[in-house]
Structures are given as structure tokens and as C-alpha cells.
Amino acid sequence: MEFDKDHCIKMNDGNKIPAVGFGTYSPDAVQKSKCEEATKVAIEVGFRHIDGAFVYGTEEEVGRAIHEKIEDGTVKREDIFYTGKLGSTFHRPELVRSCLEQSLKKLKFDYLDLFIIHIPVSLKPGPDLSPMDENGKLIFDIVDLRQTWEAMEACKDAGLVKSIGVSNFNRRQLEMILNKPGLKYKPVLNQVECHPYLNQSKLLTFCKSKDILLEAYCALGSQRDKMWIDQSTPVLLEDPVLGAIAKKYNQSPALVALRYQLQRGIVVLFKSFTRKRIEENFQVFDFQLSEEDMKTIDGLNKNLRYLNLIQLPTPLSTRLLNPTTKTRPKHYSPQETRTQDLWTTLSFHLKMNNGKNTSSIPDFISRVRNQTHISSPCSIPVISPREVPSSGSPASAGDSKRSILYF
Ligand SMILES: NC(=O)c1ccc[n+]([C@@H]2O[C@H](COP(=O)([O-])OP(=O)(O)OC[C@H]3O[C@@H](n4cnc5c(N)ncnc54)[C@H](OP(=O)(O)O)[C@@H]3O)[C@@H](O)[C@H]2O)c1
């Protein structure tokens, strides 16, 4: 990757982004003041890229930390690159700006450096960030994300954000934006889960071909927050291969995991609320992995996704993983009709194939998407063909979270 002396990379709109960013998501159990303190430390150590989000609920604290570091002369506002994210309950085009303005107000900023669509799944608008029905099922919304994107473009034109991008988009969703008639601005980047166990090589190749940067989150294997992460998944930083490479360079596995992404041309995020580790992570610029070691780390890929932001309704997941079950779930909320349609078709497909021929699922999904009642640009959660087990045998229960994707 080509970065300048400030460790910045040029994006497709001409603006620059620091190649390593400090993450500010903190689990509910952690006091928000820790996030504020750690953000100050990150700036003191030299990090200039801060990754936040409306839904993290920490923008006030992060804003205070940045302002304190501006007031004490450590940095100026223009030295800081702050990323904010559009919450899923604000996807309707008329709501996009209000989400942004709420973030700006909390941060006490006039503009964001980067504003990205957090996930390509729309939820029912309203004060509740995770709207649920009486059965505890998420209530989705039907939004054409191309219109959401136009509202993002309008935020840039209004001078409220310098750059715009997306997060958790797959290739098809990126193409949907890129092929939009009258597209004014391309996304500058796509922020996705990416680490040696899920190296996203295909998505990276696609993004590079379109001059879109890939940005890695969970690059250290995530915070392993019990709310989101299956605790039985392997701990990335305890991987023996990563450990052996780290030893060879006299660095930590965390530094090797961060450096791996930089050398692939990926902007990388990390979160730490520990001063020693924040300081350690700044050394990522001080060493270089050999081509051979990069290849060895590539070989660790096992398409293991730690974070399952939104899962398909449980009965659908269960049914896919155990296709011999015949009963149809009947408790979808009216807002989930499209999911129900998907269920009907999937169920038929599995029946026709005796639950065995899952390899044709990608084709089946594309046929489902082409049906008029599931218009392709809408943000309905669908199964990622990549994640569907390719053999006839259903994935084991332990694999369930990783075998089902939300888009
Ligand atoms: N767009 C999205 O949907 C999305 C999703 C997830 C995350 N993100 C963003 O990406 C950021 C980073 O991802 P993440 O929060 O999932 O976690 P991460 O960066 O993969 O891992 C964080 C964990 O690694 C530990 N750690 C940090 N440096 C270390 C070191 N040098 N040695 C050993 N352990 C170290 C931290 O512990 P301590 O804190 O105890 O030091 C923390 O528990 C988030 O904060 C958020 O801003 C975005």
C-alpha cells in the first residue's frame, strides 16, 4: 500500500484517510468514560483516525475527548479523521440527514470526514434502534438503498460530510450503488469484518478493481462481546501460526494481524481501551512482513465470521441447517412478508432437492431476488451464497451462526 509520511491513503474522491483507525465501539457493560479516556490516549499516541457510529452511543464521549485534545493543542480539528455511520432505522432518504445532524450535535462538529451506511439492512424508523415485534423479532423496513445513497450524496453536497461510503456491503450491494443511474459519487470505502480467519480476498479484489478501499474491522478478532460473538469460536490472537510469525519479527500477534491488512492495501481499525496496547499498536508502521509470511497468513483463512449483526429469523436459519424439518414457521410480523416469501421459495427448493443439493442455492437466491415481489435493490436480509454449506450435510449446530448471514 502506498501511504504518505502521515500514514494516509488517497481515496477515490481525492480526500485522504489515515491507514489505521481507532475503534470506539464499547460493549454496554463497559463504562462510556473508558471510551472517552481511550480516545484521548489514542490521539496522544499519534492516531488521527477515529471510527465511531450513531448506534455506539459513545459519540458524546468521543467528541469530548477530541475537543479536549484540540483545546490542549495536541491536534487541530482538521488533523482528525472522524467516521460516523448511518443507523439502520434512518435509511429512508428523508431521515438520512437527521441521523447525521444528531451525530454532529453530539460530537459538536460542523462536519464529518466520512459518513457510511452502517449495514445494508433497513429497520423500522423510530426512536428504538432495534425495533422488535411482540415475538422479539426485528422489524425490518423496505428501503431502496440507492435512494439512501442519494441522500448521502446530498449530505456531501451540503458540506456536512467530506466523504461517503458504506459498511458490510457485499459485491452485489456495491454493484447496486455503482450501477445506479445518475450516480454522483462512488463510495470511497467499504468497512467490513476482515482478519486472517476471514480475509475477504474476493471482495478485496473487487473493491480494488473499482477504486474503493476496503476497511477492516474485527481485525484483531473482535472484542468477543458475549452479546454478538459465539464464545466457542477460536481466539484469533491465540493462533499458533500468527504467534510463530510474531515471534520471528519480535512483535505481538496483534501487530502482525494489523500489519497484514496494511500490506494488502486495507485500511485497518483496532479497538483498545488499554494505554499500553494503544501505544504498542502504533508500532504497526515500524516493520514489514515478508511475502512468504503474508502468504502463510493468507492460508489461515477459514471464512470464519465473528460478528453476526442481524441474523435471519431463527426458524429460517434452523430450517436451512436442518432441511429435514417440514413445519413452516408462522410467526413472522407483517413487516417481514418479504422474508416470508423468501422462506416459501427456499423451503420449496429444499423439498425438491431432498434437502441435499445446497450447491444450487446461489442460483436459487438469484432467482428469488429477480422476482418482482422481492425487488433486487431492497435491503431484505438474504443468505450469502458463500456461507451456505456446499455439501449435502447440514452444518453442525456449532456452525450455525457462521453459516447464516444477514445479507
Ligand atoms: N461497521 C461495523 O459494522 C463494525 C462492526 C464492528 C466493529 N466496527 C469498528 O471496528 C472497531 C474495532 O473492531 P472491534 O471493536 O470488533 O475489535 P478488534 O479491534 O478486533 O479487537 C479489540 C480487542 O483486541 C484487544 N487488543 C487491542 N490491541 C491489542 C494488542 N496490542 N494486544 C492484544 N490485544 C489487543 C482489545 O482489548 P483491550 O481493549 O482490553 O485493550 C479488544 O478486546 C470497533 O471498535 C468499531 O469502531 C465496525
The ligand as a MOL file (V3000), in Angstrom:
LIG
                    3D

  0  0  0     0  0            999 V3000
M  V30 BEGIN CTAB
M  V30 COUNTS 48 52 0 0 0
M  V30 BEGIN ATOM
M  V30 1 N -19.0630 -1.3500 10.6770 0
M  V30 2 C -19.3610 -2.2720 11.5450 0
M  V30 3 O -20.3850 -2.9390 11.4400 0
M  V30 4 C -18.3920 -2.5510 12.6660 0
M  V30 5 C -18.5280 -3.7260 13.3850 0
M  V30 6 C -17.5980 -3.9800 14.4100 0
M  V30 7 C -16.5900 -3.0790 14.7050 0
M  V30 8 N -16.5090 -1.9140 13.9930 0 CHG=1
M  V30 9 C -15.4630 -0.9150 14.3160 0
M  V30 10 O -14.1940 -1.5600 14.3670 0
M  V30 11 C -13.5900 -1.3070 15.6390 0
M  V30 12 C -12.6220 -2.4220 16.0040 0
M  V30 13 O -13.2350 -3.7080 15.9870 0
M  V30 14 P -13.6100 -4.4600 17.3110 0
M  V30 15 O -14.0360 -3.4780 18.3170 0
M  V30 16 O -14.5430 -5.5320 16.9120 0 CHG=-1
M  V30 17 O -12.3360 -5.1480 17.8750 0
M  V30 18 P -10.8480 -5.5410 17.4570 0
M  V30 19 O -10.0870 -4.3190 17.1220 0
M  V30 20 O -10.8350 -6.6830 16.5120 0
M  V30 21 O -10.3500 -6.1730 18.8390 0
M  V30 22 C -10.4120 -5.4840 20.0100 0
M  V30 23 C -9.8530 -6.3430 21.1280 0
M  V30 24 O -8.4470 -6.5460 20.9520 0
M  V30 25 C -7.7700 -6.1590 22.1390 0
M  V30 26 N -6.4830 -5.5830 21.7320 0
M  V30 27 C -6.2320 -4.3800 21.1360 0
M  V30 28 N -4.9260 -4.2180 20.9050 0
M  V30 29 C -4.3100 -5.3260 21.3720 0
M  V30 30 C -2.9650 -5.7460 21.4550 0
M  V30 31 N -1.9720 -4.9870 21.0010 0
M  V30 32 N -2.7070 -6.9580 22.0110 0
M  V30 33 C -3.6830 -7.7380 22.4800 0
M  V30 34 N -4.9690 -7.4030 22.4390 0
M  V30 35 C -5.2900 -6.2000 21.8940 0
M  V30 36 C -8.6760 -5.1790 22.8510 0
M  V30 37 O -8.5250 -5.2870 24.2280 0
M  V30 38 P -8.4560 -4.0210 25.2440 0
M  V30 39 O -9.4840 -3.0350 24.8550 0
M  V30 40 O -8.7020 -4.6580 26.5590 0
M  V30 41 O -7.0560 -3.4870 25.1180 0
M  V30 42 C -10.0760 -5.6470 22.4160 0
M  V30 43 O -10.5990 -6.5730 23.3000 0
M  V30 44 C -14.7930 -1.1110 16.5610 0
M  V30 45 O -14.4690 -0.5110 17.7800 0
M  V30 46 C -15.6820 -0.2730 15.6830 0
M  V30 47 O -15.2430 1.0840 15.6760 0
M  V30 48 C -17.3770 -1.6430 12.9790 0
M  V30 END ATOM
M  V30 BEGIN BOND
M  V30 1 1 1 2
M  V30 2 2 2 3
M  V30 3 1 2 4
M  V30 4 1 4 5
M  V30 5 2 4 48
M  V30 6 2 5 6
M  V30 7 1 6 7
M  V30 8 2 7 8
M  V30 9 1 8 9
M  V30 10 1 8 48
M  V30 11 1 9 10
M  V30 12 1 9 46
M  V30 13 1 10 11
M  V30 14 1 11 12
M  V30 15 1 11 44
M  V30 16 1 12 13
M  V30 17 1 13 14
M  V30 18 2 14 15
M  V30 19 1 14 16
M  V30 20 1 14 17
M  V30 21 1 17 18
M  V30 22 2 18 19
M  V30 23 1 18 20
M  V30 24 1 18 21
M  V30 25 1 21 22
M  V30 26 1 22 23
M  V30 27 1 23 24
M  V30 28 1 23 42
M  V30 29 1 24 25
M  V30 30 1 25 26
M  V30 31 1 25 36
M  V30 32 1 26 27
M  V30 33 1 26 35
M  V30 34 2 27 28
M  V30 35 1 28 29
M  V30 36 1 29 30
M  V30 37 2 29 35
M  V30 38 1 30 31
M  V30 39 2 30 32
M  V30 40 1 32 33
M  V30 41 2 33 34
M  V30 42 1 34 35
M  V30 43 1 36 37
M  V30 44 1 36 42
M  V30 45 1 37 38
M  V30 46 2 38 39
M  V30 47 1 38 40
M  V30 48 1 38 41
M  V30 49 1 42 43
M  V30 50 1 44 45
M  V30 51 1 44 46
M  V30 52 1 46 47
M  V30 END BOND
M  V30 END CTAB
M  END
